[in-house]
Amino acid sequence: MSQDRHEEALQVLTEYHGEGDRESPFVQLEYREMLQDISITGADKRWWDYRELFNSRETRYRSLMVIIMVSLA
């Protein structure tokens, strides 16, 4: 959807969540939520912004703990 492929997104939602009914309330709700999320977060951002892992003391601590656990496993 972030690449302006709304029809394809609706087809996928209909196939997997709407049981073939494009006007299903669940499909329409998911579609609106996706549109809203894209409008809030912006489609022009990178897929993952690593700065989020280190922007506060708590997230730096959690990131360090994950790195330590992975390296010990």
C-alpha positions as CSV (number, residue, x, y, z in Angstrom):
1,M,0.0,0.0,0.0
2,S,2.9,2.4,0.7
3,Q,3.8,1.9,-3.0
4,D,0.3,3.0,-4.2
5,R,-0.8,-0.6,-4.9
6,H,-4.1,-0.4,-3.1
7,E,-6.0,-2.8,-5.4
8,E,-3.5,-5.5,-4.8
9,A,-3.6,-4.9,-1.0
10,L,-7.4,-5.2,-1.1
11,Q,-7.2,-8.4,-3.1
12,V,-4.8,-10.0,-0.6
13,L,-6.9,-8.9,2.4
14,T,-10.0,-10.2,0.7
15,E,-8.3,-13.6,-0.1
16,Y,-6.9,-14.2,3.4
17,H,-9.3,-12.4,5.7
18,G,-12.5,-11.7,3.9
19,E,-13.4,-15.2,2.6
20,G,-13.8,-13.7,-0.9
21,D,-16.0,-10.8,0.3
22,R,-14.3,-7.5,-0.5
23,E,-16.9,-5.6,1.4
24,S,-16.4,-7.6,4.6
25,P,-16.2,-5.4,7.6
26,F,-13.0,-7.0,8.7
27,V,-11.3,-6.4,5.3
28,Q,-12.5,-2.8,5.3
29,L,-11.3,-2.2,8.9
30,E,-7.9,-3.6,8.1
31,Y,-7.6,-1.5,5.0
32,R,-8.5,1.7,6.8
33,E,-6.0,0.9,9.6
34,M,-3.3,0.3,7.1
35,L,-4.0,3.6,5.3
36,Q,-4.0,5.4,8.6
37,D,-0.7,3.9,9.7
38,I,0.9,4.8,6.5
39,S,-0.3,8.3,6.7
40,I,1.0,8.7,10.2
41,T,4.4,7.0,9.9
42,G,5.0,8.1,6.3
43,A,5.7,5.9,3.4
44,D,8.9,7.7,2.6
45,K,10.8,6.4,5.6
46,R,13.2,3.5,5.4
47,W,11.9,0.1,6.3
48,W,13.9,0.0,9.5
49,D,15.4,2.9,11.4
50,Y,18.1,1.6,13.7
51,R,18.3,4.8,15.7
52,E,15.2,3.6,17.5
53,L,17.4,0.9,19.2
54,F,19.7,3.5,20.7
55,N,17.7,6.7,21.3
56,S,17.2,6.3,25.0
57,R,19.0,4.7,27.9
58,E,16.3,2.0,28.2
59,T,16.5,1.0,24.6
60,R,20.3,1.0,24.6
61,Y,20.2,-1.4,27.7
62,R,17.7,-3.7,26.0
63,S,19.7,-3.8,22.8
64,L,22.8,-4.6,24.7
65,M,21.1,-7.4,26.5
66,V,19.8,-8.9,23.2
67,I,23.3,-8.7,21.7
68,I,24.8,-10.4,24.8
69,M,22.2,-13.2,24.8
70,V,22.6,-13.9,21.1
71,S,26.4,-14.0,21.3
72,L,26.2,-16.5,24.2
73,A,23.8,-18.8,22.5
